[in-house]
Amino acid sequence: MRRFLHFNVLAPLAFGLTLASPANAGTITVQVKDDKGTVAIPNGSFQHVFLSHMSMTLGPEWGDLAGHFERDNNEQLVWVNNGPPTILHLANVFPKEIDVPENPNPNPHRPIDFFDIFVELNINNNFAPLEPGMQIQGAEMQGSSGNFFPGIVTPINDLSQLPTSTANDTNIQWDLSNFTTTTGNFFLIEYTLPNALEATQIPEPAGFVLLGTAIAILVPLRFLTSGRRKSAGGCTPL
C-alpha cells in the first residue's frame, strides 16, 4: 500500500469518502497514492516489504485530536508471478477520505477499516492494472504501534465494484479519475485496525505525547496500507 501513503513517483488516486450524514461520521483525509518505485519480480513466489509514507488530516469532528500528521510505516506483500520475470513500477492507492462513526464524536478506540489498491504506474504516472499473471496472495500493514495487522486480499477485475461501506460503519467513496482503465488485474487489500490510533499514529491518550515523524494506509480504508515491515515512527502534527 516507500511510506504508508506515499510512493516515490506515483500519482495519487483520489478516494473521496461520502458522509452518510455530517452528524454520523468523523472525517480522516489521507494522501491518496504511494509510489512504491520499481520492483524486480521473478517468476514464482515473491515477497517484498514496501516502505510507505502517510499524510493524514483529522477533521474538526475529532476535537482535540484534529490536525495534520505525517508518519512512515511498512507494508509487506506476498506475490505469485505466473509470467516471466519482470520489473514493475508499482503504487498503491489509498482512500482520500474515510468517514468513521461519530456518536457524538469519533471514538478513537473503535475498530477502523482501511483499504488500498495495488496498481502499476504507466509512463504518464497514471494508474493501470497489474500485468497478467501477477497475483497478490497475502498482505500485512504496520500500525503506529509497530504491530503488524494482516489484510484481506481480494482480486477485483472491475473497480466499479469497489466497496463503499464496511461492517464497522466506515463509509468510502472512490475517485477513479487517475486510472487508465477501471477493469483489469487489480487487488483490493482491506485492513481492520483495532483502533483509529493505529491508523493515525496518534498514541494512546494516557500520558502519551505525539512522537516524531514516520507511517503508511487508511485506505485506505478499511482503513487506513505489516510482519513484513520495518518499525514505524511516530507522527508529528504540522
N, C-alpha and C positions, 0 to 999 in steps of 0.2 A: 504498500500500500509504500538512498540518501536519508533524509529525515522523514519523520512520520507524514507530513503532508507536503513535502517539498522535494521535487526532483531537480537535478542539475539543470536539465534543459527542457523539461516537458512543459507543454502548455496546459493550463488548468482546465478542468472540466467543471462547469458550474452546476452544483446541485442546489436548487432552491428548496427550501422546506416550507410547506404550506402550514399555516397556523390553523388548526381546527377551530380555534377561537382565541382571541387575544388573551382571554382570561383562563385559557386552558393549557397553555404551553409556555415554557421558558426557552428562549432562543439562544442557540450556540452557533456562531458563524465561524467557519474554518476555511483554511486555504484549500482550494478545490483540486489541485493536482500536485503530484510529486514526481519529479523526474528521477527515475532510477538509473539513468545512464545506460551505456551499452554493456550487455552481459553476454559472454560466450556460453552457449548452451549445447552440451554434447548430445549425441544420440543416447537414449535411455534415461535412467533416473538422474535427477539433478536437484541439488539443494543449495539454497543461497540465502544469506542474510542481507537484507536491504536496509540501508540507513534512511531515516525519514525525518523530516522537519515539519512541525505543526505550528501554524499561526492561527490563533483562536481568540475570538472575542465573545464574552458572555454579555448578553443583553441586560437591560435595566431590571428585568424581572428577577434577576439573581441577587439584587440588593447589594450587600457588602462584597459579594463575590464578583460583581460586574467588573469588566475591564478587559484589557488585551494581554494575551500571554503567548510566549514562544517556548517550545521545547523540542528536543531531539529524542528519537527512540529508534527501535529496531523492529523489523517485520521479517520473519523467516518463512519462505515458501518451499514446498516440495513439489517438483515437477516430474513429468514424464514427457520426453520428446520422442515421438514415434517417427519423426522425419530425420533428415540428415543434420549433422552438426551445423549450427548457425550462430550468428551474432545478432542480437536484437536490441533495439533501443526501447527500453520499457518505461512505463509510467503507471502509477495508479491514481485513480480519480476518486476523490472523497466528496462527501456532501458539502455543499456550500453553507447550508444552514440545516440545523436539526431543531425540531420543536419537542421538548420533553414535558411531561406532565407538570402542572403547576397548581397547587391547591393548599393555601392561596399563593404560595411561592414554590419554585422548583425545589425539590428535595435532593440535595447533593448525595445522599446515601442510597437513593433508589437506583436499581439497575438501569443502565442506559445502553442502547443499541447503536452500533456504528457499522458503516459499510464502506467498502471500496471496490473498484473495478480495476483489474489489471488490463492494460492496453499496450499496444505498440505506438510509438511516435513515428509519423512519417517525416519526410524531408521538410515539410512545412510546419512541423510540430503540431499537426492535427492528430486526434486520436483515431486509431484503426484497430481492427480485431487482431488477435494473436494469429500467427501463421498456423495453417492446418497441421495437426499432429501435436501441437503444444497443449498439454493438459496440466492444470494445477490440481494437485491431489491433497494438499494439506497446507495449513497456514497458522501462524501464531503471531500475535501482536503484543508488544511490550507496553504496559501501562506506566503511569507516572511513578508508581511504587517500585518499579523494576521487575515486577512479576510479569510472566507471560500468560496470555489468555488464548486458548485455541479458537480458531474461526471455523465457520461452516462454509465450505466451498461449493458453489452451485454453478455448473455450466449454464450459460444463458446465450441463446442464439438470436434473441430479439430484445433489444433494450427497451422496447415499449412495454415489456412485461416486468420491468423492474418494480420492486415493492414500493408502496407509498406509505405504509404504516407497519408497525411491529406489535408483537404481543405485549410489549412493555409500554404501549401507547405512544411510542415515538412516531412523529409524522415526518414524512420525507417527500420532497418534490424534486425531480431531476431535470436539469437543463442539459440537453444533449447536443447543443449547437456546435460544439467543437469536435464532434465525431464526423469522420469522413463517411461513415455508414453506421446505421444502428442495428445492422444484422451481421452475424458472423461469429467467430470463435472468441467469445468473451467469458470471463469468470467473475461472478459476484462473490465477494467474501464478506461474511457477516460476523461481527464480533459482539458479544454481550459482555460489557464490563460490569463488575459488581456494584459500582457506584460512579457518579459523574466525576468524582475527583480523580479517578484513574484516567479519565479522558482529558480532563482539563489541566492536569498536572498541578492542581491546587491541593496541597497537603491537607490531611485531616485537620479540622479546626482546633482540636485540643492542643493548644500551645505551639502549633507549627507556624512557621513564617514561610512566605514564598521563597523558593530556592532559586538558584541561578539558572541560566539558560540550558535548554535541551529538549524534544519529542518525536512524532508521528507516526489516526486515524486515526473520525468520528467519524467513515464515513463511515465520514464517513462517513452514517451510521449504519445499522445498529451499530451503533456508533461506538464513533468516534472511533488504518490501519493499522512477534512472540517467540521461548526456548531457542530461540534461534537468534536472538539479537543481543546487541551489546546493551549495557545498562543505560537507562535514560537519565538525563539530568533534570533538575527542577525547572520551574518556569518563572519567568520574571515579568511582571506587568510592565507594559511600555507606557 
